[in-house]
């Protein structure tokens, strides 16, 4: 019986450590679901699977085997379904920017790792832990090296009597290395301003900062806002 307790403790302990390591990476990068959240998710998933794996400990020997029909995979399915609500809670949208997707994915994989540790499937669980940490830590640098396009929403607000012509605006945007995907217009006579709203795209990682510096120096501009899109 003592070995029995050691096995249960090793399952829960391994899941707890794995979740904590993944959570540390998230906390280091300032994500809302970090160290404690991932540790608890992994521990809870393992705990529920331990309950199923060692069901005869709590059912008791007096219960006839033929009267009990259990399916441990249904517990796993319930865990993965329920964890979706927790993952959805860390995803939020700010304008065109959607953040928290990677953290939600890390919560989901952490619960799966907890399930594996809970049933004592240590080898794939350890591989998954290493792969998850590598994806979150190493892939971040690889992603930074890969050339890609950066998108953002640009809003420019001019005085009604000093509106910059659209052709001049397009030239200004193009000189900063941007291309315009689409554009909309807004005129508010009561407030006395005219507004350009557009989606811009660039291959340069520093173009947004350069554009911002250029726009700050324009006296004819009442207000501007640049909202980069990304996770």
C-alpha positions in Angstrom: 0.0 0.0 0.0 2.9 2.4 0.7 4.1 1.9 -2.9 0.6 2.7 -4.0 0.8 6.1 -2.3 4.2 6.8 -3.8 2.9 6.1 -7.3 0.0 8.6 -6.8 2.3 11.2 -5.4 4.7 10.8 -8.3 1.9 11.3 -10.8 0.6 14.4 -9.1 4.1 15.8 -8.4 5.2 15.3 -12.0 2.1 17.1 -13.3 2.6 19.9 -10.8 6.2 20.4 -11.8 5.4 20.3 -15.6 2.6 22.9 -15.2 4.8 25.1 -13.1 7.6 25.1 -15.6 5.3 26.1 -18.5 3.6 28.7 -16.3 7.0 30.2 -15.4 7.6 30.9 -19.1 4.2 32.6 -19.4 4.8 34.7 -16.2 8.2 35.8 -17.4 6.6 37.3 -20.5 3.9 39.0 -18.5 0.9 36.9 -19.5 -2.2 37.0 -17.4 -2.3 33.2 -16.9 1.1 32.4 -15.6 2.9 30.3 -13.0 0.1 29.5 -10.6 -2.6 29.1 -13.2 -0.7 26.5 -15.3 0.4 24.6 -12.2 -3.2 24.3 -11.0 -4.5 23.3 -14.4 -1.9 20.5 -14.8 -2.4 19.4 -11.2 -6.2 19.4 -11.5 -6.2 17.4 -14.7 -3.8 14.8 -13.2 -5.9 14.6 -10.0 -9.1 13.8 -12.0 -7.3 11.1 -13.9 -5.7 9.6 -10.8 -9.3 9.3 -9.4 -10.2 7.3 -12.5 -7.0 5.3 -12.6 -7.2 4.3 -8.9 -11.0 4.1 -8.9 -11.1 0.9 -6.8 -9.5 2.8 -3.9 -12.6 4.8 -3.5 -15.2 2.4 -4.8 -14.1 -0.2 -2.3 -13.6 -3.9 -2.7 -17.2 -4.6 -1.6 -18.5 -3.3 -5.0 -18.9 -6.2 -7.5 -16.7 -5.7 -10.5 -19.5 -6.7 -12.9 -21.7 -3.9 -11.7 -19.2 -1.1 -12.5 -18.6 0.2 -16.0 -16.2 3.1 -16.2 -14.5 4.8 -19.2 -11.5 6.9 -18.2 -11.4 8.5 -21.7 -14.7 10.2 -20.9 -13.0 11.9 -17.9 -10.2 13.1 -20.2 -12.8 14.4 -22.7 -14.6 16.3 -20.0 -11.3 17.9 -18.8 -10.4 19.1 -22.3 -13.9 20.5 -22.9 -14.0 22.3 -19.5 -10.5 23.8 -20.0 -11.8 25.5 -23.1 -13.7 28.0 -20.9 -10.5 28.8 -19.0 -8.6 29.3 -22.2 -11.3 31.6 -23.6 -11.0 33.8 -20.5 -7.4 34.8 -21.4 -8.2 35.7 -25.0 -9.2 39.3 -25.5 -9.6 41.7 -28.5 -8.2 45.2 -28.6 -9.3 46.8 -31.8 -7.8 44.6 -34.5 -5.4 43.0 -32.2 -6.2 39.6 -30.7 -4.1 38.7 -27.7 -3.9 35.6 -25.4 -4.1 32.9 -28.1 -0.7 31.4 -27.2 -1.5 31.5 -23.5 -4.8 29.8 -24.2 -3.0 27.1 -26.2 -0.5 26.6 -23.4 -3.3 26.1 -20.9 -4.9 23.5 -23.2 -1.6 21.6 -23.7 -0.9 21.8 -20.0 -4.2 20.1 -19.1 -3.3 17.4 -21.6 0.1 16.9 -20.0 -1.6 16.7 -16.6 -3.9 13.9 -17.9 -0.9 11.9 -19.1 0.9 12.3 -15.8 -2.3 11.4 -14.0 -2.6 8.0 -15.7 1.2 7.4 -15.3 2.1 7.8 -18.9 5.4 9.5 -18.0 7.4 9.1 -21.2 5.0 11.0 -23.6 4.1 13.5 -20.9 7.8 14.4 -20.4 8.3 14.7 -24.1 5.3 16.9 -24.4 6.5 19.1 -21.5 9.9 19.6 -23.2 8.3 20.3 -26.6 5.9 22.8 -25.0 8.7 24.7 -23.3 10.7 24.6 -26.5 7.8 25.9 -28.5 7.1 28.8 -26.1 10.8 29.8 -25.5 12.7 28.8 -28.6 10.1 29.3 -31.3 9.7 32.9 -30.1 13.2 33.6 -31.4 12.7 31.6 -34.6 9.5 33.6 -35.2 11.3 36.8 -34.9 13.8 35.8 -37.6 11.2 34.8 -40.1 10.3 37.7 -42.5 6.7 38.5 -42.3 4.2 41.4 -42.9 3.1 43.5 -40.0 -0.5 44.8 -40.1 -2.0 47.7 -38.2 -4.9 50.1 -38.1 -4.1 53.7 -38.7 -6.4 56.5 -37.9 -5.6 60.1 -38.9 -7.8 63.1 -37.8 -7.4 66.5 -39.5 -9.1 69.8 -39.0 -12.0 70.2 -41.4 -10.4 73.3 -43.0 -6.9 71.6 -43.3 -7.6 68.2 -44.7 -4.7 66.4 -46.3 -5.5 65.2 -49.8 -5.8 61.5 -50.2 -3.1 61.4 -52.9 -0.7 63.2 -50.6 -1.6 60.9 -47.7 -1.0 57.8 -49.8 2.4 59.2 -50.8 3.2 59.9 -47.2 2.3 56.3 -46.2 4.2 54.8 -49.1 7.4 56.7 -48.3 7.4 55.1 -44.8 7.3 51.6 -46.4 3.6 51.0 -45.9 0.9 49.8 -48.3 -2.8 50.6 -47.7 -5.1 47.6 -47.7 -8.3 49.6 -47.4 -9.5 53.0 -46.4 -12.6 54.6 -44.9 -13.6 58.2 -44.3 -15.4 60.1 -41.6 -16.5 63.7 -41.4 -17.8 65.2 -38.1 -18.9 68.8 -38.7 -20.0 69.4 -35.2 -16.6 68.4 -33.8 -14.9 70.0 -36.8 -12.7 67.2 -38.0 -12.2 64.8 -40.9 -10.9 61.3 -40.3 -9.0 58.7 -42.4 -9.2 55.2 -41.1 -7.2 52.5 -42.9 -5.5 49.1 -42.6 -1.8 49.4 -43.4 0.8 46.7 -44.1 4.6 46.7 -43.9 7.5 44.3 -44.1 9.7 46.4 -41.8 9.6 45.9 -38.0 10.6 49.5 -37.4 8.3 51.2 -39.9 5.5 51.8 -37.4 7.9 53.7 -35.0 9.2 55.7 -37.9 5.7 56.6 -39.1 4.7 57.6 -35.6 7.7 60.0 -35.3 6.8 61.5 -38.7 3.2 62.0 -37.8 4.0 63.7 -34.5 5.8 66.5 -36.3 2.8 67.4 -38.5 1.1 70.6 -37.3 -2.0 70.0 -39.5 -2.8 66.7 -37.7 -5.2 66.9 -34.8 -4.8 63.3 -33.7 -3.5 59.9 -34.9 -3.7 56.4 -33.6 -1.7 53.3 -34.8 -2.9 49.9 -33.5 -0.6 47.1 -34.5 -2.3 43.7 -34.9 -0.8 40.6 -33.4 -1.0 38.0 -30.6 
